[in-house]
Amino acid sequence: MTHVGRRRAAGGLALVATAALAGCVPSAPRPSAAPASTTVTVPGCPTVVVDPVRRALVDFTDFVVHRGVTYSSRPDAPQRLTQAQLGPEVFRVSCTYSSLNQLTQSELPEATEHSAGFIPARSPVFEVKGWPTSCRLAAQHDGSWFVYLADADTADASRAAECALDPGRSTQDARS
């Protein structure tokens, strides 16, 4: 019985020696498998494909989308609005893109209807009295009220739509 035990020990030493020698010989490089893409689904937001190789943290502008129009605000210039200046609630935000980007750290699809840059999901967006909703909207985030002006996109740049800037024009558009 002692003899069998010695054979196993000798065989084990040979195996260890062979493994040690194999480590000295350079092995052929193995192609590394690329990390797999996954999808992230957040209620109210579009599905995002997360590609671990391509990461993107985006610095968003303060925006909201309603009826296919993008409205922008300046986060460095919050507005002082009172309840008396707010009209009725128009809609609630479905997706906050800055939060979605922070969660996925991935490139996001185009902004969807009722999505926003910074307004928290499920927060209300209001009319601004005296302005048609096609020109101005208002919402609150980070403890301040913001007025959102409809954008007029051109081939060169995005700027505020004329109706969002001219109060005389806003009442004329409201009658139309």
VENFEN-V136574 format. One record per residue. RES is the residue in three letters. PSI is psi in whole degrees, -180 to 180 (* if undefined). NEAR is the number of other C-alpha atoms within 10 Angstrom. Layout:
res={RES,RES}
psi={PSI,PSI}
near={NEAR,NEAR}
This chain:
res={MET,THR,HIS,VAL,GLY,ARG,ARG,ARG,ALA,ALA,GLY,GLY,LEU,ALA,LEU,VAL,ALA,THR,ALA,ALA,LEU,ALA,GLY,CYS,VAL,PRO,SER,ALA,PRO,ARG,PRO,SER,ALA,ALA,PRO,ALA,SER,THR,THR,VAL,THR,VAL,PRO,GLY,CYS,PRO,THR,VAL,VAL,VAL,ASP,PRO,VAL,ARG,ARG,ALA,LEU,VAL,ASP,PHE,THR,ASP,PHE,VAL,VAL,HIS,ARG,GLY,VAL,THR,TYR,SER,SER,ARG,PRO,ASP,ALA,PRO,GLN,ARG,LEU,THR,GLN,ALA,GLN,LEU,GLY,PRO,GLU,VAL,PHE,ARG,VAL,SER,CYS,THR,TYR,SER,SER,LEU,ASN,GLN,LEU,THR,GLN,SER,GLU,LEU,PRO,GLU,ALA,THR,GLU,HIS,SER,ALA,GLY,PHE,ILE,PRO,ALA,ARG,SER,PRO,VAL,PHE,GLU,VAL,LYS,GLY,TRP,PRO,THR,SER,CYS,ARG,LEU,ALA,ALA,GLN,HIS,ASP,GLY,SER,TRP,PHE,VAL,TYR,LEU,ALA,ASP,ALA,ASP,THR,ALA,ASP,ALA,SER,ARG,ALA,ALA,GLU,CYS,ALA,LEU,ASP,PRO,GLY,ARG,SER,THR,GLN,ASP,ALA,ARG,SER}
psi={-33,-35,-43,-42,-38,-37,-44,-40,-42,-41,-38,-40,-40,-40,-42,-42,-43,-42,-39,-42,-37,-31,-20,-20,127,132,158,136,137,135,131,141,130,140,142,145,149,167,146,129,122,128,132,-11,158,155,138,131,120,114,110,-20,-33,103,148,118,119,140,101,152,165,108,165,148,130,129,39,1,136,132,138,152,164,110,-20,-4,67,150,149,104,147,164,-35,-23,-10,137,-162,161,135,-44,176,143,134,-31,134,109,-35,-39,-41,-41,-39,-38,-46,-25,42,161,135,154,171,149,139,169,131,21,164,161,-50,-16,126,144,143,3,146,149,135,160,156,122,137,-4,137,150,-17,-9,-43,147,165,146,163,138,154,34,6,156,141,140,132,123,136,137,145,99,136,176,-30,-36,173,134,168,140,147,-40,-22,-14,-30,106,-35,-39,-35,-40,-31,-44,-33,-32,-23,*}
near={5,6,7,9,9,11,11,11,11,12,11,12,12,12,12,12,11,11,11,11,10,11,9,8,8,7,8,6,6,6,6,6,6,9,9,9,11,10,10,14,12,11,10,16,20,19,14,19,16,19,18,14,11,10,13,15,14,14,9,12,14,19,24,31,19,20,10,11,17,24,26,24,24,14,17,8,11,15,16,10,16,8,7,8,13,17,17,11,14,14,14,17,24,21,27,23,28,21,16,21,20,12,12,20,19,20,17,19,12,9,19,19,18,24,26,27,24,21,26,21,20,15,16,17,24,21,22,23,15,15,22,18,22,21,25,26,28,26,24,19,13,10,7,13,17,24,24,26,27,27,23,16,13,8,5,6,8,12,14,19,17,15,23,22,14,12,13,11,14,21,14,12,14,14,7,6}
